[in-house]
Amino acid sequence: MTESEVPAIPDGMHTITPHIVVPDAAGASDWYSRALDARERSRVALPSGKIMTAELWFGDSAVMVASEFPEMGIVSPLTVGGTATVLQLYTEDVDGLWARAIGAGAEIRHPLDDMFWGNRQGQLADPFGHHWNLAKHLRDVPPAEIAAAAALAFES
């Protein structure tokens, strides 16, 4: 296959794919598999034991996970002292996945509850410093209703 025949986006991937950095990608891959039902599809391990990248699948979506390489400026939220990013993970059984993640050591940031925007949702921090919204969509809510409820919730 020539370069012009190779698709710009690999088969099965989406246009945008999160790529997160953790101190120990092998340990994180194991944790995400146990706690969040991820499936590892591939891994590029280096002789040092670090992982250049592990391709994890959560349902129909991929998240790439890499070890830290501080000498190259590639660091995790634990190294920088926090994250501004939240990964949204939809699931059929949000209560079950929530319990599984908590049992595996995730920290509750926002409790699981039915939200005014139509999701049953809560936010967790994983042991590697990343934040996850676990959610199940319950109902479609008109944008005007969401805006009015948000104004009450965030302006008071």
N, C-alpha and C positions, 0 to 999 in steps of 0.2 A: 504494500500500500504506500503510495506516495504521500508526501506532506500535504498536498492539496486534497487528498482523499480522506485524511484523518479528520474526524469531527473536532471542532474547536472545544466543545464540551464533551468530556468522556461519557460513554454510555452509562445511563443510570444517574448521573450527577445532575445537579441543578445549577443555574447560572451563578448563584452565590452560595458558598459553603463556609460555615464557620471553621476557623482553624485556631484552636486554643492551645495554650502553653501551660504545662504543669511541671512541677519539680521532677516527677517520676512517671513518665508516660506509660511504662509497663504496668505499674501499680494502679495508675488511673484507669487504664483500659480494663483491668480486672474489676475495679470498683464500679465503673460505669456499667459493666456487664451484670454484676450482681445487683446493684442498687437501682439502675434505671433501664434494665433490659436491653442494653446495647449489644450489638453483634459486631465483632471485629472481622473486617473483610480482608484487610492486608496490614502489613507492618514492615517498615524498613528499620531494622536494628543496626546499630553501629558496633564495632568491636569494643568500644568503651562500655557498652551496656545501655547507652542512651538510645532513645528512639527518635529517628529523624521525623517519622510520621507514622501514625496508626490511623487507619480509616475505620471509623466506627459508624455503625448504622443504627439509628433510632427510628423504627418503623420504616418509612420511605425516604428518610433524609440522612445525609452523611454529616458527620462532624469529624474534622481532622484533629488529632491530638499529637502534640510534640513535646519532647523533653526540653527543659531549659538549656540554653547555650548562652550564659551571661557574657562571655567574651565576644559574642556577636550581637549583644543587645536584645537577645530573645529570652524574655523573663516572664515568670508567672505572676498572677495577682498576689500570691503570698510574698514574692520578692518586692513588688512595688507597693504593697500595703493596701490593696483593694482593687476593685474592678468597677467600671462604669457600664459593663455589659451584662445583660440577662439573656439567657437562652430560653426560649419558649418551647416546651415539649407537650404536645397534645397527646392524649391517650384515652382509650375507651374506659379503662378502670383507674381513674385518677386516685381514688381512695386507696386502692391496693398498691399502686406504685408509690404513693406518698408514704404509706406504712413501711414498704420495703426500703425506701431511701432513708427514712428516719432510723430504721433498724440497722442499716449499714453505716450509720454515723453522720448523716447529713444534719445540718443545723437549721432549725426553723427561723426564717426571717419574717415571713408573713404567714399566718395560719391558713390552712385550707378552708375555703368557705365559698358559698354561692355569691358571685359578684354581680353588681348592677349592670355590667356590660354583657352579661349572658354566659359567662364561664363559671364553672366550679374550679377554683384556682387558689394556689398558694405558692410561696416562694421559699426555696431552700438554698443554703450555701453548701457546696460539696467540700470535702476535706482538702481540696486543691485550690480553693479560693474563688471558684466560679459560682455564679448564681443561676438558679434554674427556676422558672415558673413552670409548675406542673399544672396542666389544665385539661378539662373536658368541656367542650362547647355544649351548653344546655339549651340555649334559645337565641334566636336572632333578635337584636334590640335595635330599634330605629336610632339613627345618629342623634336626632334631637333629644331623645330620651336619655341617651348616654351623656350628652353634653349637659343637660339639666342636672342629672344625678352627680356628675363630676363636679359641677360648680358647687353643689351643696357639700359634697364630701371634702373637697380640697380648699374651699374658700372659707370654711368655718373655723 
